[in-house]
Amino acid sequence: MTAQTTDINTAAGVLRAGGLVAVPTETVYGLGANVEDAAAVARVFQVKGRPPSHPLIVHIGGAEQLVDWAEDVSEAARLLAEHFWPGPLTLVLRRSRRVPLEVTGGLQTVAVRVPDHPIALALLAGFGGGIAAPSANRFGSVSPTTAHHVRTELGPGVDFVLDGGPCEVGVESTIVDATGEIPTILRPGGVTCEDLEAVLGRPLGVDSTSRVRVPGQHPSHYAPRARVILVEPENVIAEAELALERGHQTGVFLPPSLADVPVKAHAVVTVPSSMAAYARELYGFLRDLDQQGCDLIVASLPPEQGLGLAIANRLRRAAGPRPSH
């Protein structure tokens, strides 16, 4: 943790004045604004290039504040908040009148979480309100996991950057729709499906086509400049070498099972066997291959259990169809 108390006080002042602050969390860096300042919230969308219909997550300082921002909080939602907050879990609930529709993308639901990072919590305590904070990057691109990523990508669009070092989890929060009787995972993330099910004592669905709009559902998301293609693990090397023969500057995500196998490519990343380490490094790997000049990245999906489910979700989005310009 590198931010000082004076930095946190400065950041709180920037938020009160309607400015934008890059906030470190355990997942990724957020681009924070005062939830209740419509002009500041509008600037978040502008700086990111984010469609205003895409809701923002409201970050609060503790589970006891949930009643200020949400209504009709179910017992299941309270149980999840009690077990996983602070932490990488976002709950979608009915919004209270305190939450402007600009934050929710016009929806009557609000996405809320308590971040598990000392600097974020100190800022929330010092600021005294809610902070609307999507990831601090251009819409659709790779999320930032260091302050340097934020400065490089958004530059003067951010009024103040709190540097909290590298993010510990590295992928975004799990989003759970808790508006109905049975909670549903809308986006896998830093809290695993298995952990949620253990607390609730029931199986959960994973619904990527929900009518509830939440962050991270765009077909192309978390995407580097290089095109990403996904193949079976045993085909990664052959696909990468074929792409190299065709003239691509090829980057490779080499599966752990092939870590010792030589591969002809422009740049090679050996994927950690630990899913926690892979999640923590995923976005850094994508950014590094971009910086090394790759125009194509060949990767495979990890086993979709535990954090592997979130990693696979991000890789599928990174490989999704790009908007044509």
HELIX and SHEET records of a PDB file:
HELIX    1   1 THR A    5  ARG A   16  1                                  12    
HELIX    2   2 ALA A   38  LYS A   48  1                                  11    
HELIX    3   3 ALA A   63  GLN A   65  5                                   3    
HELIX    4   4 LEU A   66  TRP A   69  1                                   4    
HELIX    5   5 GLU A   75  PHE A   84  1                                  10    
HELIX    6   6 LEU A  101  THR A  104  1                                   4    
HELIX    7   7 PRO A  118  PHE A  127  1                                  10    
HELIX    8   8 ALA A  147  LEU A  154  1                                   8    
HELIX    9   9 GLY A  155  GLY A  157  5                                   3    
HELIX   10  10 CYS A  193  LEU A  200  1                                   8    
HELIX   11  11 PRO A  233  ASN A  235  5                                   3    
HELIX   12  12 VAL A  236  GLU A  245  1                                  10    
HELIX   13  13 PRO A  256  LEU A  258  5                                   3    
HELIX   14  14 MET A  275  GLN A  291  1                                  17    
HELIX   15  15 GLY A  308  ALA A  318  1                                  11    
SHEET    1   A 8 ALA A  70  GLU A  71  0                                        
SHEET    2   A 8 LEU A  89  ARG A  95 -1                                        
SHEET    3   A 8 THR A 109  ARG A 113 -1                                        
SHEET    4   A 8 ILE A  57  HIS A  59  1                                        
SHEET    5   A 8 ILE A 131  ALA A 132 -1                                        
SHEET    6   A 8 GLY A  30  ASN A  34 -1                                        
SHEET    7   A 8 VAL A  21  VAL A  23 -1                                        
SHEET    8   A 8 PHE A 160  VAL A 161  1                                        
SHEET    1   B 5 ALA A  70  GLU A  71  0                                        
SHEET    2   B 5 LEU A  89  ARG A  95 -1                                        
SHEET    3   B 5 THR A 174  ASP A 177  1                                        
SHEET    4   B 5 THR A 184  ARG A 187 -1                                        
SHEET    5   B 5 GLY A 205  VAL A 206  1                                        
SHEET    1   C 4 ARG A 227  LEU A 230  0                                        
SHEET    2   C 4 LEU A 296  ALA A 299  1                                        
SHEET    3   C 4 THR A 250  LEU A 254  1                                        
SHEET    4   C 4 ALA A 267  THR A 270  1                                        
END                                                                             
